[in-house]
Amino acid sequence: MHASNAPDHLLRARLPRWLLPRQWPAQGSQPALADVHLVQGRVESIAPHRPAQAAPAGATWDLAGALVLPGLVDAHTHLDKAFTLPRMGTVKPGLLGAIEAMMVDRQGWTEADIRARASRALQWAYEAGTVHLRTHCDWWEPDAQPLAWNVLRSLAHEWAGRLLLERVALIPLHLYTERTTAMRLAATVADSGPGALLGGFVHSTNWDPQALRHLFEAAQHHGLNVDLHVDEELHPGAQGLATTAALLQELRFEGHVVCGHTCALAAQDEATALATLDAVARCPITLVTLPITNLLLQDATTGRTPRQRGITLVKEARARGIPVLVASDNIQDPFCPVGSLDPLEALATGVLAAQLDAPFDRWSEALCRSDWLRRGPDALPLQPGMPADLIVFQQADGWGFPSRTQQRVVLRQGRVTSGHASAAWHVAGAAPAPSSSIAVSARSLA
């Protein structure tokens, strides 16, 4: 294949600090630039760039310090709702107003309508560089699967090999009130194919700790991981996250749990919020923050400027070793009128809303850690032997990131699938140079 479509070597790539080993050398205040070598669509090795070495043989790009990230993870989206806003009238402000508008619109949904909207969203995500996407699917009836559930399963099959699509059954907490119903719902989800998770909408308006217990007991019985919308509100009395942590300890839950939103932490007194996070840190829980949607939905009243930000305590969570992901959430529906399924937009909003420092070197990790969505050992992306799924940003720099990240070249398994490589990157091949002592290679791990 032409060099512009399948490089063998990426020289002078600027990788984020979180992706590099501790002994990686520095260049001023930043990590030294890296040379990434690819073989048959996989990462062969990553080593600090050596200026004196000759250009290696094969198709070579000299990125001259361009930022490079692994493929993106969008851990919380709603493909079933995407692009419904244009056909709606006035939507009342706030989360409950958005739910009301969606309940009206969904009465006219068809499988063809859902497929068309979700397919468009998946294409946007693919072009942005997303390799793993998790979507929630509204599930309002205890005895009937929603139209979107099987459409999304079909799309997951169609997109396999290009993008991993997982499905979460987003079920309101009150449907778990009866334990037998909870077990039946979990059995239906478990039988619906790979990539399915049990979910729930947990809010002070439907709060029932016994129903939440039934949810986790049913997930445990059927071997399902869980992904919750929890405490998506600014009510300081919200108990969903704290109760989740307590239940996981009591039940010795064997799966993994993702808790999205958790905005109420930011409204609680410091001691209460931090005690909850201490409990979360002892559990197999990943937090997902959705800054775009929550800035729009929380503290929302017509004609009044919001006073609160609606973002969870991401810094305090990270300080306790709790995995934190940033995701897109809703796009162009009554919950959020903007969005393009580009996780970098969500990160940019989070940088401002939560005043995140070192976005590229530290917080870009919150867009790339697929392993944080399952239970098991940490597994950094772009390690030797892994698929060469990368994004090269042609205009961004480490200081202003994630500004100017729209122009990018996306590689999947080492081949360009989106964007166009700069002509200035191409260099003539030469004899390969000796490996650096700090290089990590696939052969050295064999």
Backbone torsions as a table, in degrees:
resi	resn	phi	psi	omega
1	MET	NA	152.7	-179.2
2	HIS	-60.4	145.9	-176.2
3	ALA	-56.1	-33.7	-176.5
4	SER	-69.4	-16.7	-177.4
5	ASN	-105.1	-20.6	-177.6
6	ALA	-149.6	79.9	179.9
7	PRO	-69.9	148.7	173.4
8	ASP	-91.9	-25.0	-176.0
9	HIS	-141.2	136.1	171.8
10	LEU	-115.5	109.5	-178.5
11	LEU	-96.7	148.2	175.0
12	ARG	55.1	49.9	175.8
13	ALA	-88.4	138.5	175.5
14	ARG	-94.4	103.7	179.6
15	LEU	-95.0	154.1	179.5
16	PRO	-71.5	149.9	-176.3
17	ARG	-59.2	-37.1	-176.1
18	TRP	-64.5	-21.2	-176.5
19	LEU	-87.0	-13.1	-171.0
20	LEU	-101.1	151.2	177.0
21	PRO	-65.9	156.8	-175.6
22	ARG	-60.3	-31.0	-176.7
23	GLN	-83.8	5.5	-179.2
24	TRP	-61.0	132.9	-177.3
25	PRO	-69.3	159.0	178.9
26	ALA	-104.2	155.7	173.9
27	GLN	-128.5	93.6	-170.1
28	GLY	70.5	-128.4	-179.8
29	SER	-92.9	1.2	-176.9
30	GLN	-116.2	160.1	174.2
31	PRO	-62.5	145.6	175.4
32	ALA	-59.3	149.0	178.1
33	LEU	-66.0	154.9	-172.3
34	ALA	-116.9	151.2	168.0
35	ASP	-107.3	123.8	-179.0
36	VAL	-111.6	122.2	-177.7
37	HIS	-108.8	131.8	-175.0
38	LEU	-115.8	142.9	176.0
39	VAL	-137.4	120.7	177.0
40	GLN	50.5	46.3	174.2
41	GLY	78.8	8.5	179.3
42	ARG	-126.2	159.6	178.1
43	VAL	-74.7	123.8	176.8
44	GLU	-91.8	-46.8	179.3
45	SER	-161.7	158.3	172.9
46	ILE	-131.0	126.0	-176.6
47	ALA	-141.3	153.5	173.5
48	PRO	-60.4	139.9	179.7
49	HIS	-66.9	137.5	176.6
50	ARG	-112.8	108.3	-172.4
51	PRO	-57.0	-30.6	-173.8
52	ALA	-83.1	-10.5	-174.4
53	GLN	-75.1	151.1	177.5
54	ALA	-73.9	154.9	177.3
55	ALA	-62.8	134.8	-178.9
56	PRO	-72.2	162.6	177.7
57	ALA	-71.5	150.0	177.9
58	GLY	104.1	177.3	-179.5
59	ALA	-68.1	118.6	-171.5
60	THR	-125.5	132.3	170.7
61	TRP	-108.9	129.5	170.9
62	ASP	-101.0	104.5	-172.6
63	LEU	-80.3	-10.7	174.4
64	ALA	53.0	38.5	176.3
65	GLY	91.5	5.8	177.9
66	ALA	-60.6	142.9	179.8
67	LEU	-69.9	140.0	179.0
68	VAL	-133.0	132.8	174.3
69	LEU	-124.4	156.7	169.0
70	PRO	-68.0	169.8	175.3
71	GLY	-54.5	150.1	-171.3
72	LEU	-89.7	153.7	174.9
73	VAL	-117.0	123.3	175.2
74	ASP	-109.7	97.9	-164.3
75	ALA	-83.1	-6.0	-175.0
76	HIS	-156.4	105.3	178.7
77	THR	-137.9	176.0	178.7
78	HIS	-138.2	80.4	-177.1
79	LEU	-67.8	-27.7	-178.7
80	ASP	-68.3	-24.2	-177.6
81	LYS	-99.1	-13.3	-170.1
82	ALA	-55.2	139.1	172.7
83	PHE	65.6	26.5	177.3
84	THR	-91.4	-15.0	-173.6
85	LEU	-59.6	-40.5	-175.0
86	PRO	-58.5	-22.6	-177.6
87	ARG	-98.1	7.5	-180.0
88	MET	-102.5	156.9	173.3
89	GLY	-87.7	-145.9	179.6
90	THR	-68.0	132.4	179.2
91	VAL	-108.0	130.3	177.8
92	LYS	-64.3	146.0	-177.5
93	PRO	-69.2	154.1	175.2
94	GLY	93.1	168.7	-176.4
95	LEU	-61.6	-47.1	-175.9
96	LEU	-69.1	-32.5	174.8
97	GLY	-65.6	-38.6	177.7
98	ALA	-66.0	-41.2	178.1
99	ILE	-60.8	-42.3	179.3
100	GLU	-59.9	-45.0	179.5
101	ALA	-64.5	-39.0	-179.3
102	MET	-68.6	-36.7	179.4
103	MET	-62.1	-34.3	177.0
104	VAL	-70.7	-46.4	-175.8
105	ASP	-65.4	-37.7	-173.7
106	ARG	-65.9	-16.7	177.8
107	GLN	-64.6	-21.5	179.0
108	GLY	-101.8	6.9	-178.5
109	TRP	-68.3	143.5	170.3
110	THR	-128.0	164.9	177.8
111	GLU	-60.8	-39.0	-179.6
112	ALA	-65.5	-40.7	178.5
113	ASP	-62.8	-47.3	-179.6
114	ILE	-62.9	-45.3	-178.7
115	ARG	-61.2	-42.6	-178.3
116	ALA	-64.4	-45.1	-178.5
117	ARG	-68.9	-44.0	-179.2
118	ALA	-66.9	-36.4	179.2
119	SER	-65.2	-40.6	176.8
120	ARG	-61.5	-43.0	179.1
121	ALA	-64.0	-42.1	179.1
122	LEU	-63.5	-38.5	177.7
123	GLN	-63.0	-42.0	177.3
124	TRP	-61.7	-44.0	-179.9
125	ALA	-63.3	-42.3	-179.9
126	TYR	-61.6	-44.0	-179.6
127	GLU	-67.0	-28.8	178.5
128	ALA	-73.2	-19.7	-179.7
129	GLY	108.8	12.9	179.0
130	THR	-76.5	132.7	179.0
131	VAL	-111.2	-15.9	-177.7
132	HIS	-142.2	120.6	-177.7
133	LEU	-132.0	133.8	177.2
134	ARG	-114.9	126.4	179.2
135	THR	-116.1	141.3	171.0
136	HIS	-90.4	151.1	-178.3
137	CYS	-133.3	116.6	-178.7
138	ASP	-56.7	131.2	-176.2
139	TRP	-136.6	98.9	-170.0
140	TRP	-103.1	-12.9	-175.0
141	GLU	-111.6	134.8	-178.3
142	PRO	-71.7	-22.7	-173.7
143	ASP	-120.2	11.2	-178.8
144	ALA	-140.5	131.8	175.4
145	GLN	-73.6	140.9	177.1
146	PRO	-68.0	152.2	178.2
147	LEU	-52.2	-40.0	-172.9
148	ALA	-69.2	-24.3	-171.7
149	TRP	-59.8	-50.3	-178.9
150	ASN	-75.4	-29.3	173.9
151	VAL	-61.3	-44.1	-180.0
152	LEU	-67.7	-34.9	175.6
153	ARG	-64.0	-41.5	177.5
154	SER	-63.3	-42.2	178.6
155	LEU	-66.1	-36.0	176.9
156	ALA	-59.9	-39.5	178.1
157	HIS	-67.8	-42.2	-179.0
158	GLU	-64.3	-35.3	-175.9
159	TRP	-91.5	-2.4	179.9
160	ALA	-56.6	136.5	-176.7
161	GLY	92.8	-19.9	175.8
162	ARG	-111.1	-37.7	-176.6
163	LEU	-155.9	129.5	177.0
164	LEU	-82.0	118.0	-179.2
165	LEU	-112.2	118.3	175.7
166	GLU	-106.4	153.6	-176.7
167	ARG	-124.2	132.4	176.8
168	VAL	-114.0	127.7	175.1
169	ALA	-78.1	103.5	-177.1
170	LEU	-86.5	96.1	-171.1
171	ILE	-112.2	127.3	178.3
172	PRO	-60.7	145.0	-171.1
173	LEU	-57.8	-32.5	-175.1
174	HIS	-65.0	-20.2	177.9
175	LEU	-73.1	-10.9	176.0
176	TYR	-96.6	8.2	-176.3
177	THR	-58.4	-43.8	177.0
178	GLU	-92.0	128.8	-175.9
179	ARG	-62.4	-36.7	179.8
180	THR	-64.9	-38.1	176.9
181	THR	-66.3	-40.9	178.5
182	ALA	-59.9	-43.3	179.2
183	MET	-64.6	-39.7	-179.7
184	ARG	-66.7	-41.8	177.1
185	LEU	-62.0	-45.2	-179.6
186	ALA	-63.8	-38.9	178.5
187	ALA	-63.6	-40.0	179.1
188	THR	-63.5	-43.9	179.0
189	VAL	-64.6	-44.8	-178.7
190	ALA	-62.6	-32.8	-178.1
191	ASP	-83.8	-0.8	-171.8
192	SER	-94.4	15.3	173.7
193	GLY	104.4	171.2	-178.5
194	PRO	-66.1	156.9	176.9
195	GLY	79.5	14.9	180.0
196	ALA	-102.7	138.5	179.0
197	LEU	-129.7	153.1	175.1
198	LEU	-87.0	135.6	-177.9
199	GLY	-134.0	175.4	179.3
200	GLY	-161.9	150.4	173.2
201	PHE	-102.3	110.5	-173.0
202	VAL	-115.2	115.0	-171.0
203	HIS	-147.0	158.0	-178.9
204	SER	-63.8	-22.4	179.5
205	THR	-74.8	-16.7	178.7
206	ASN	-128.4	21.1	-169.4
207	TRP	-62.2	128.8	179.6
208	ASP	-156.1	97.6	-176.8
209	PRO	-60.5	-30.7	178.7
210	GLN	-68.5	-38.1	176.4
211	ALA	-63.9	-38.8	178.1
212	LEU	-65.3	-38.5	175.4
213	ARG	-60.2	-45.6	179.7
214	HIS	-59.9	-38.8	178.7
215	LEU	-57.5	-48.6	-177.3
216	PHE	-72.2	-34.8	176.6
217	GLU	-64.3	-40.1	179.1
218	ALA	-67.5	-41.3	177.8
219	ALA	-63.2	-42.5	179.0
220	GLN	-61.8	-44.2	-177.4
221	HIS	-63.4	-36.6	-175.6
222	HIS	-101.0	8.4	175.0
223	GLY	67.6	36.0	-177.2
224	LEU	-104.7	142.1	165.6
225	ASN	-77.0	161.9	-173.7
226	VAL	-125.2	142.5	176.1
227	ASP	-137.7	115.8	-173.0
228	LEU	-111.1	145.2	156.4
229	HIS	-87.3	114.6	-172.7
230	VAL	-135.9	131.9	176.7
231	ASP	53.3	44.6	176.2
232	GLU	-83.4	73.4	-174.4
233	GLU	-169.8	169.6	178.3
234	LEU	-111.7	29.8	177.5
235	HIS	-86.2	115.6	-176.0
236	PRO	-65.5	-16.7	178.9
237	GLY	-87.2	1.5	179.9
238	ALA	-59.4	134.8	-173.2
239	GLN	-120.2	5.4	-173.0
240	GLY	-59.4	-50.3	-176.3
241	LEU	-67.1	-45.4	-179.6
242	ALA	-61.6	-41.7	-179.9
243	THR	-69.2	-36.9	175.9
244	THR	-57.9	-48.4	-179.8
245	ALA	-60.3	-42.8	-179.8
246	ALA	-64.8	-42.1	-179.6
247	LEU	-65.5	-39.8	-179.5
248	LEU	-62.3	-38.0	177.4
249	GLN	-68.0	-46.3	-177.4
250	GLU	-63.7	-43.6	-176.6
251	LEU	-83.9	-7.4	-175.2
252	ARG	50.8	53.0	-174.3
253	PHE	-59.2	131.5	-172.8
254	GLU	-94.6	-10.7	-179.6
255	GLY	-95.2	-164.1	178.1
256	HIS	-114.8	148.6	-177.3
257	VAL	-127.9	133.4	171.9
258	VAL	-111.5	132.4	177.1
259	CYS	-116.8	110.1	-179.5
260	GLY	-92.8	147.8	175.8
261	HIS	83.3	-80.7	-179.4
262	THR	46.5	38.8	-177.6
263	CYS	-63.3	-28.6	-175.8
264	ALA	-60.4	-24.8	177.1
265	LEU	-53.8	-37.4	-176.8
266	ALA	-73.7	-13.7	-179.6
267	ALA	-101.1	-9.0	-177.4
268	GLN	-87.3	160.8	175.8
269	ASP	-65.9	154.0	-171.8
270	GLU	-54.6	-45.9	-176.0
271	ALA	-63.6	-42.8	179.6
272	THR	-64.8	-46.7	-177.9
273	ALA	-63.3	-44.0	-177.3
274	LEU	-71.7	-32.1	175.6
275	ALA	-65.4	-38.5	176.3
276	THR	-63.1	-44.6	179.1
277	LEU	-64.8	-35.5	175.9
278	ASP	-60.8	-39.7	178.3
279	ALA	-68.9	-40.8	178.2
280	VAL	-60.5	-38.5	-177.9
281	ALA	-63.0	-19.0	179.2
282	ARG	-91.7	3.2	-174.6
283	CYS	-119.7	162.2	174.9
284	PRO	-78.8	65.0	-175.6
285	ILE	-120.0	133.0	168.8
286	THR	-109.7	135.8	175.5
287	LEU	-96.9	142.4	174.8
288	VAL	-123.8	124.9	177.5
289	THR	-105.4	141.3	-174.4
290	LEU	-122.9	76.1	-168.6
291	PRO	-64.7	-34.8	-176.7
292	ILE	-66.1	-55.3	-177.0
293	THR	-64.7	-41.8	-176.2
294	ASN	-71.6	-27.6	172.2
295	LEU	-66.2	-31.5	-178.7
296	LEU	-82.1	-35.1	-172.3
297	LEU	-93.2	-30.5	-174.8
298	GLN	-83.8	142.4	-179.2
299	ASP	55.7	40.5	-176.1
300	ALA	-101.6	121.9	176.0
301	THR	-142.9	138.6	-178.9
302	THR	-57.8	130.9	174.4
303	GLY	75.1	10.9	-178.0
304	ARG	-129.2	131.0	176.3
305	THR	-70.5	130.9	-179.1
306	PRO	-65.0	146.2	179.3
307	ARG	-101.0	-23.0	-176.2
308	GLN	-117.3	154.1	-170.6
309	ARG	-87.6	-27.7	177.5
310	GLY	77.5	15.8	178.9
311	ILE	-107.3	146.4	-177.1
312	THR	-78.2	177.6	-174.3
313	LEU	-84.2	73.8	-173.4
314	VAL	-68.0	-39.0	-178.7
315	LYS	-67.2	-44.4	179.9
316	GLU	-65.1	-35.6	177.2
317	ALA	-65.8	-47.9	179.7
318	ARG	-61.3	-37.8	179.5
319	ALA	-62.6	-22.9	178.9
320	ARG	-96.2	7.2	179.2
321	GLY	79.2	12.5	178.2
322	ILE	-79.2	127.2	176.8
323	PRO	-62.7	132.8	179.5
324	VAL	-127.9	123.5	175.7
325	LEU	-111.7	152.0	175.8
326	VAL	-113.5	133.1	-175.0
327	ALA	-140.4	170.0	-171.1
328	SER	-76.4	-40.2	-175.2
329	ASP	67.5	-136.0	-173.8
330	ASN	-79.6	149.8	174.2
331	ILE	-135.8	126.6	173.6
332	GLN	49.6	50.4	174.0
333	ASP	-137.6	-177.8	-174.7
334	PRO	-65.3	-16.9	178.6
335	PHE	-81.7	-26.3	-177.0
336	CYS	-158.5	114.6	-176.1
337	PRO	-78.3	-12.1	-177.2
338	VAL	-112.6	-172.3	175.7
339	GLY	110.8	150.6	-178.1
340	SER	-141.3	16.2	-176.2
341	LEU	56.2	34.8	170.1
342	ASP	-108.3	106.3	-176.8
343	PRO	-56.0	-23.4	179.5
344	LEU	-67.4	-26.8	173.2
345	GLU	-64.0	-42.7	179.0
346	ALA	-63.8	-41.9	179.0
347	LEU	-63.6	-41.6	179.8
348	ALA	-59.9	-40.6	177.3
349	THR	-66.8	-40.8	178.3
350	GLY	-64.6	-35.4	177.6
351	VAL	-58.1	-41.7	-179.6
352	LEU	-76.8	-46.5	-174.8
353	ALA	-67.4	-38.4	-176.6
354	ALA	-105.9	3.0	179.3
355	GLN	53.6	55.6	-177.1
356	LEU	-81.0	130.6	178.5
357	ASP	-94.7	157.1	179.6
358	ALA	48.8	58.6	-175.6
359	PRO	-57.4	-39.5	-177.4
360	PHE	-76.3	-51.4	-173.4
361	ASP	-72.9	-26.2	-176.3
362	ARG	-114.7	-56.0	-167.8
363	TRP	-86.1	-12.6	174.0
364	SER	-63.7	-19.5	176.2
365	GLU	-58.4	-30.8	-178.1
366	ALA	-70.2	-2.9	176.8
367	LEU	-110.6	-2.4	-167.3
368	CYS	-127.5	-3.8	-170.8
369	ARG	-97.1	84.4	176.2
370	SER	-61.5	-31.5	-178.3
371	ASP	-65.9	-20.5	178.5
372	TRP	-75.2	-1.7	177.0
373	LEU	-101.9	13.0	177.1
374	ARG	-149.0	163.9	178.9
375	ARG	-87.7	135.8	-179.9
376	GLY	149.7	-178.0	-179.1
377	PRO	-67.7	155.5	175.5
378	ASP	-61.2	143.1	-179.8
379	ALA	-142.0	93.9	-179.9
380	LEU	-63.5	142.0	174.9
381	PRO	-71.6	169.8	177.2
382	LEU	59.9	27.2	173.6
383	GLN	-84.3	157.3	-178.9
384	PRO	-53.2	132.6	-178.8
385	GLY	95.4	-15.1	179.7
386	MET	-82.2	158.5	176.8
387	PRO	-58.9	142.6	-179.5
388	ALA	-84.3	72.2	175.4
389	ASP	-98.2	106.7	-173.6
390	LEU	-135.8	160.0	172.9
391	ILE	-129.0	126.8	176.9
392	VAL	-108.8	124.1	-178.4
393	PHE	-96.8	121.0	-169.5
394	GLN	-83.2	-20.1	-175.8
395	GLN	-124.0	-17.9	-176.3
396	ALA	-75.4	157.5	171.4
397	ASP	-131.8	167.8	-174.4
398	GLY	-66.0	-17.7	-177.9
399	TRP	-87.1	-42.4	-176.1
400	GLY	-94.4	-6.7	-179.7
401	PHE	-50.6	137.3	7.9
402	PRO	-95.3	25.3	171.9
403	SER	-66.3	151.6	177.4
404	ARG	57.2	38.8	178.1
405	THR	-102.7	2.8	-178.2
406	GLN	-63.5	-38.1	-179.2
407	GLN	-85.4	115.2	-174.5
408	ARG	-149.7	157.3	173.7
409	VAL	-114.0	123.0	-177.7
410	VAL	-103.8	127.1	174.7
411	LEU	-113.8	133.8	173.7
412	ARG	-124.9	124.1	-173.7
413	GLN	50.2	41.1	173.1
414	GLY	82.0	-1.4	-177.1
415	ARG	-115.2	140.7	-179.5
416	VAL	-69.5	126.4	177.2
417	THR	-117.6	-13.2	-179.9
418	SER	-154.3	140.1	-179.0
419	GLY	85.7	176.4	-177.8
420	HIS	-133.3	127.1	180.0
421	ALA	-65.8	139.8	177.5
422	SER	-65.9	138.0	177.8
423	ALA	-61.4	-28.8	-178.9
424	ALA	-68.4	-16.9	-178.9
425	TRP	-75.2	-25.7	-169.8
426	HIS	-76.4	130.2	177.5
427	VAL	-128.6	156.3	-179.9
428	ALA	-71.9	143.1	178.1
429	GLY	-75.6	154.6	177.7
430	ALA	-146.7	-174.1	179.6
431	ALA	-64.2	141.3	180.0
432	PRO	-65.1	146.5	179.9
433	ALA	-93.8	160.0	177.3
434	PRO	-63.4	152.0	-179.3
435	SER	-73.3	147.6	174.7
436	SER	-71.4	152.5	179.3
437	SER	-67.3	-19.3	-179.3
438	ILE	-95.9	-5.7	-178.1
439	ALA	-61.0	143.5	173.3
440	VAL	-109.7	122.4	-175.5
441	SER	-124.4	158.9	178.7
442	ALA	-64.8	-38.3	-178.9
443	ARG	-65.0	-35.6	-178.0
444	SER	-69.0	-20.2	-179.9
445	LEU	-94.3	-8.4	-175.6
446	ALA	-74.3	NA	NA
